[in-house]
């Protein structure tokens, strides 16, 4: 969602530097809480992937515009090019490190985004299908399709050393930017082009306003996510981790090269002394 597969992970390693028993108990309690939250996030990812499979099949019915169908293909090719030419991975060590370690408030924020961005729009699309409301289907399905592609991409590249932190961070960035424009079309469809009959029943009125409010909430959430988290926090963190690892590798290579040079220079002297 907001880079959930790339940003949040439980941290269960023990803290061996704790000086007292009280501190050890506190650290153990925190580890239990983090493990529990991590289990929730893991279960959430499994549910997401199950829903993604359903959405991908449902989106094949012609409700997604051609440009949005081509966007994941273009994004995947672009990410592969970046991973080879601009920001190559340093090795398998980068895959084990999360790009952003959030607290419980941040994890709640991610779960809220999953509910607002995935579960409720899916319920809205299924409800529109059951009611025969083609307008609801056409308005919300493109957002769900792009979000499902984003979730799949995040889950795939998070375990591959081929993709460096900057490339991994660009996945939610690119998809979120595109989805904001798609959500703007959704907002326009439900607020400007759809009218409610004066003789409509209460359930029709509730459904009408549910679609309107849901579109605005999605626009607000993902706009805040893009301008308040991904750009100022998530992306700089990824670049900082990437260039720090690159600097460490270069320093290690220079030290190894210097050690090899010194060892070779000392070898003839040692032979002569023998």
C-alpha positions in Angstrom: 0.0 0.0 0.0 2.3 2.7 1.2 5.2 0.3 0.6 3.9 -2.1 3.2 5.9 -5.0 1.9 9.1 -2.9 1.8 8.7 -0.8 4.9 7.3 -2.9 7.8 8.9 -6.0 9.4 9.1 -7.4 12.9 12.4 -7.0 14.7 12.8 -10.1 16.9 16.5 -10.1 17.4 17.5 -10.1 21.1 19.3 -7.2 22.6 22.4 -8.7 24.3 23.6 -5.3 25.5 20.8 -4.9 28.1 22.5 -4.2 31.4 19.8 -5.3 33.9 17.1 -7.9 34.3 14.4 -5.2 34.2 15.7 -4.0 30.9 15.8 -7.5 29.6 12.2 -8.0 30.6 11.2 -4.8 28.9 13.1 -5.7 25.8 11.5 -9.2 25.8 8.0 -7.6 26.1 8.7 -5.2 23.2 9.9 -8.2 21.1 6.7 -10.0 21.9 4.7 -7.0 20.8 6.7 -6.6 17.6 6.4 -10.3 16.8 2.6 -10.1 17.3 2.4 -7.0 15.1 4.7 -8.7 12.6 2.3 -11.7 12.5 -0.6 -9.4 11.8 1.3 -7.8 9.0 2.3 -11.2 7.6 -1.3 -12.3 7.7 -2.4 -9.1 6.1 0.0 -9.7 3.2 -1.4 -13.2 2.7 -4.9 -11.8 2.5 -3.7 -9.1 0.2 -2.2 -11.6 -2.2 -5.4 -13.7 -2.2 -7.5 -10.7 -3.0 -5.0 -9.6 -5.7 -5.5 -12.9 -7.5 -9.3 -12.3 -7.4 -8.9 -8.7 -8.6 -6.6 -9.6 -11.5 -9.2 -12.1 -12.8 -12.1 -9.7 -12.2 -10.2 -6.8 -14.0 -9.8 -8.9 -17.1 -13.5 -8.2 -17.9 -12.7 -5.1 -19.8 -13.2 -2.6 -17.0 -9.6 -1.4 -16.9 -8.5 1.1 -19.6 -5.7 0.1 -21.9 -3.3 2.7 -20.5 -3.7 1.3 -17.0 -3.2 -2.2 -18.3 0.1 -1.2 -20.0 1.3 0.8 -17.0 2.6 -2.2 -14.9 4.4 -3.5 -18.0 6.2 -0.2 -18.5 6.9 0.1 -14.8 8.4 -3.3 -14.6 10.7 -2.7 -17.6 11.7 0.7 -16.2 12.6 -0.9 -12.8 14.7 -3.6 -14.5 16.6 -0.9 -16.4 17.3 1.1 -13.3 18.4 -2.1 -11.4 21.0 -2.8 -14.1 22.2 0.6 -15.2 21.5 3.2 -12.5 21.2 1.5 -9.1 22.5 -2.0 -9.2 22.2 -4.2 -6.2 25.2 -4.8 -3.9 24.3 -8.4 -3.0 21.9 -10.5 -0.9 22.5 -8.4 2.2 20.2 -5.7 1.0 17.2 -7.9 0.8 17.2 -8.7 4.5 17.1 -5.1 5.5 13.8 -3.2 5.7 13.8 0.2 4.1 11.8 1.8 6.9 11.2 0.6 10.5 8.0 2.1 11.8 6.4 2.1 15.2 2.9 0.8 16.1 1.3 4.0 15.0 2.9 3.6 11.6 1.7 0.0 11.4 -1.8 1.1 12.2 -1.5 3.7 9.5 -0.5 1.0 7.0 -3.4 -1.3 8.1 -5.8 1.7 7.7 -4.5 2.2 4.2 -5.1 -1.4 3.3 -8.6 -1.2 4.6 -9.3 2.1 2.8 -7.5 1.3 -0.4 -8.1 -2.4 -0.8 -10.8 -3.9 1.3 -13.5 -1.2 1.1 -13.0 -0.5 -2.7 -13.2 -4.3 -3.3 -16.5 -4.4 -1.3 -17.7 -1.4 -3.4 -16.9 -3.1 -6.6 -18.5 -6.4 -5.5 -21.6 -4.5 -4.3 -21.8 -2.7 -7.6 -21.6 -6.1 -9.4 -24.4 -7.5 -7.3 -26.5 -4.4 -7.8 -25.9 -4.2 -11.5 -24.2 -0.8 -11.1 -21.8 -0.7 -14.0 -20.9 2.9 -13.1 -19.4 1.8 -9.7 -17.5 -1.0 -11.4 -15.9 1.3 -14.0 -15.1 3.9 -11.5 -13.2 1.8 -8.9 -11.8 -1.1 -10.8 -8.8 0.7 -12.3 -7.7 1.7 -8.9 -8.0 -1.8 -7.6 -6.1 -3.2 -10.6 -3.2 -0.9 -10.2 -3.1 -1.5 -6.4 -3.0 -5.2 -7.0 -0.1 -4.9 -9.4 1.7 -2.7 -6.8 1.2 -5.3 -4.1 2.5 -8.1 -6.3 5.5 -6.1 -7.4 6.4 -5.1 -3.8 6.1 -8.7 -2.6 8.2 -10.0 -5.4 11.1 -7.6 -5.4 11.4 -7.4 -1.6 13.0 -10.9 -1.7 15.3 -10.4 -4.7 18.9 -9.0 -4.4 18.7 -7.8 -7.9 16.8 -4.7 -6.8 18.5 -2.2 -4.7 16.8 0.0 -2.0 16.2 3.0 -4.4 14.6 0.7 -7.0 12.4 -0.9 -4.4 11.3 2.5 -3.0 10.3 3.6 -6.5 7.6 0.9 -6.7 5.1 2.5 -4.4 6.2 6.0 -5.6 5.4 5.3 -9.3 2.2 3.4 -8.6 0.9 5.9 -6.1 1.4 8.8 -8.5 -0.5 7.0 -11.2 -3.3 5.9 -8.8 -3.8 9.4 -7.6 -4.8 10.4 -11.1 -7.0 7.3 -11.4 -8.7 8.2 -8.1 -9.3 11.7 -9.3 -11.2 10.3 -12.2 -13.1 8.1 -9.7 -14.0 11.2 -7.6 -15.1 13.0 -10.7 -17.3 10.1 -11.8 -19.2 9.7 -8.5 -19.4 13.4 -7.6 -20.2 15.1 -11.0 -21.6 12.5 -13.4 -23.8 10.4 -11.2 -27.2 11.6 -10.1 -29.5 10.2 -7.5 -33.2 9.8 -8.2 -35.5 11.8 -5.8 -37.5 8.6 -5.3 -34.5 6.5 -4.3 -34.7 4.2 -1.3 -32.6 4.7 1.8 -30.3 1.8 0.8 -29.7 3.4 -2.6 -28.9 6.7 -0.9 -26.5 5.0 1.5 -24.8 3.2 -1.4 -24.6 6.5 -3.3 -22.8 8.3 -0.5 -20.7 5.3 0.4 -19.1 5.6 -3.1 -18.6 9.3 -2.8 -17.0 9.3 0.6 -14.8 6.3 -0.2 -13.4 8.0 -3.3 -12.6 11.2 -1.3 -11.0 9.2 1.5 -8.8 7.3 -0.9 -7.7 10.5 -2.5 -6.9 12.1 0.8 -5.1 9.0 2.2 -2.8 8.4 -0.8 -2.1 12.1 -1.3 -0.9 12.3 2.3 1.0 9.0 1.8 2.8 10.4 -1.3 3.6 13.9 -0.1 3.9 13.2 3.6 5.7 9.9 3.7 7.0 8.4 0.5 8.7 11.6 -0.8 10.1 13.1 2.4 10.8 10.0 4.4 10.7 6.7 2.5 12.7 7.6 -0.6 15.5 9.5 1.2 15.8 6.6 3.6 16.3 4.2 0.7 18.9 6.3 -1.0 20.8 6.8 2.3 20.9 3.0 2.9 22.0 2.4 -0.7 24.9 4.9 -0.7 26.0 3.9 2.8 26.2 0.3 1.8 28.0 1.3 -1.4 30.5 3.4 0.6 31.1 0.5 3.0 31.7 -1.9 0.2 34.2 0.5 -1.5 36.0 1.0 1.8 36.3 -2.7 2.3 37.6 -3.2 -1.2 40.2 -0.5 -0.7 41.4 -2.1 2.5 41.6 -5.5 0.9 43.6 -4.0 -2.0 46.0 -2.2 0.4 46.4 -5.4 2.4 47.2 -7.4 -0.7 49.7 -4.8 -2.0 51.5 -4.7 1.4 51.6 -8.5 1.6 53.0 -8.8 -1.9 55.6 -6.1 -1.1 56.8 -7.9 2.0 57.0 -11.3 0.4 60.3 -10.8 -1.5 62.0 -9.5 1.7 60.9 -12.5 3.6 62.3 -14.8 1.0 65.7 -13.0 1.0 65.9 -13.2 4.8 65.4 -16.9 4.5 
